[in-house]
Amino acid sequence: MKFDFRTNAVSFVPTSATIIIPDSVKATAKQDFIGSLSTFNLNWHADLIIYTLLKYQAGRTFIINYYDPGFGKNEQVSYTVTGSDVLTGSGGQKIDCWILNHFNDDHSDNGGYERFWISKSTNEVLKMEDFGGNGRGYRYKLKLGVSAE
């Protein structure tokens, strides 16, 4: 599938003779794409850039419109600053961070979440914790001291 934001068109060019996209999938993808054009949306793949641009304060909730063409409708996603934490840098320095949470499903840790540690001084995303049905995953910026726990 190809989504053209300049012409507002969706085209379906098979990448091989063995892959057939059902008409129902094509219709849904086209409907979701056209529906997304009426609002300003950001792409999930830019999330770590987007978070560096936000103005953080305790208790603040951000509502971000995300849309990834071909993966369903655009949606408003909430992220809440739930507290602060201190991380240790690779040189032993202490880095004061905001904690930004996005809860999935039932808005509790049990339903899954993404949690981000964002430097209060630089707004860099330094750490991410992702917890869901497939277990827990972490991503760290290289400037952090990381050890096996």
C-alpha positions in Angstrom: 0.0 0.0 0.0 1.2 3.5 -0.8 -0.2 6.5 1.0 0.3 9.9 -0.7 -0.3 12.9 1.5 0.2 15.3 -1.3 -2.6 13.9 -3.5 -4.6 12.3 -0.6 -4.6 9.1 -2.5 -4.0 5.4 -1.6 -2.7 3.0 -4.1 -2.3 -0.8 -3.8 0.7 -2.0 -5.7 1.5 -5.7 -5.0 5.1 -6.4 -4.1 4.8 -10.0 -5.4 2.4 -12.1 -7.3 1.7 -14.2 -4.2 0.5 -11.3 -2.0 -3.1 -10.4 -2.5 -4.7 -7.6 -0.4 -8.4 -8.3 0.3 -10.8 -5.6 -0.9 -12.1 -5.2 2.7 -8.5 -4.3 3.9 -8.1 -1.9 1.0 -11.4 -0.2 1.8 -10.6 0.1 5.5 -7.1 1.5 4.9 -8.4 4.1 2.4 -11.2 5.1 4.8 -8.8 5.4 7.7 -6.4 7.5 5.6 -9.0 9.9 4.3 -10.4 10.2 7.8 -7.0 11.1 9.2 -6.7 14.1 6.9 -9.2 16.3 8.7 -7.0 16.6 11.8 -3.3 17.3 12.5 -1.6 14.0 13.2 1.9 13.0 14.1 3.6 9.6 13.3 4.4 7.2 16.1 7.9 6.7 14.7 8.7 10.3 15.6 7.7 9.9 19.3 11.2 10.3 20.8 11.6 13.5 18.9 8.2 14.8 19.8 8.8 14.2 23.5 11.9 16.5 23.5 9.6 19.4 22.4 7.1 19.2 25.2 6.9 21.6 28.1 6.9 19.4 31.2 5.6 20.0 34.7 4.3 17.7 37.4 0.8 16.3 36.7 0.6 17.7 33.2 -1.2 15.5 30.6 -0.4 15.7 26.9 -2.9 14.5 24.3 -1.1 13.7 21.0 -2.8 12.7 17.8 -1.0 9.8 16.2 -1.6 8.2 12.9 0.4 5.5 11.1 -0.9 4.8 7.6 -2.1 1.3 7.2 -2.3 0.5 10.9 -5.8 1.7 11.8 -7.5 5.0 12.5 -5.7 8.1 13.9 -6.1 8.3 17.6 -5.6 10.6 20.5 -3.1 9.2 23.0 -2.6 10.6 26.5 0.8 10.9 28.2 1.0 12.1 31.8 3.9 13.4 33.8 3.5 11.2 36.9 6.6 12.2 38.9 10.4 12.6 38.9 13.4 10.3 39.2 17.1 10.5 39.2 19.2 8.5 36.8 23.0 8.0 36.9 25.0 9.0 33.9 28.0 7.0 32.5 30.3 9.4 34.4 28.5 8.9 37.7 26.6 12.2 37.4 23.0 12.4 38.7 20.4 13.4 36.1 17.1 14.7 37.3 14.3 13.4 35.1 10.6 13.7 34.5 8.7 10.5 34.3 6.2 10.4 31.4 3.6 7.6 31.4 1.4 6.2 28.7 -1.0 3.5 30.0 -2.6 1.0 27.7 -6.0 -0.6 28.2 -7.2 -0.2 31.8 -4.8 2.7 32.7 -2.9 0.6 35.2 0.5 -1.1 35.2 -1.4 -4.4 34.7 -2.8 -3.3 31.3 0.6 -2.4 30.0 2.5 0.9 29.7 5.3 2.8 28.2 7.3 4.9 30.6 9.9 7.5 29.6 12.6 9.3 31.7 13.2 12.7 30.3 16.0 15.0 31.4 14.7 18.1 33.2 17.7 20.1 32.0 17.9 19.0 28.3 14.5 17.4 27.6 16.4 14.4 26.2 14.6 11.0 26.4 17.2 9.0 28.3 15.4 5.8 29.2 12.2 4.0 28.1 10.5 1.1 29.8 7.9 -0.8 27.8 5.7 -3.4 29.6 2.9 -5.4 27.9 1.8 -8.9 27.1 5.2 -9.9 25.8 7.0 -8.9 28.9 9.2 -6.0 29.7 11.6 -4.1 27.5 14.1 -1.3 28.1 15.9 1.2 25.9 18.7 3.4 27.2 20.6 6.4 25.8 24.3 5.5 25.6 25.2 8.3 28.0 23.6 6.4 30.9 25.5 3.9 33.0 23.7 0.6 32.4 24.2 -2.6 34.4 22.5 -5.9 34.5 20.1 -6.1 37.3 
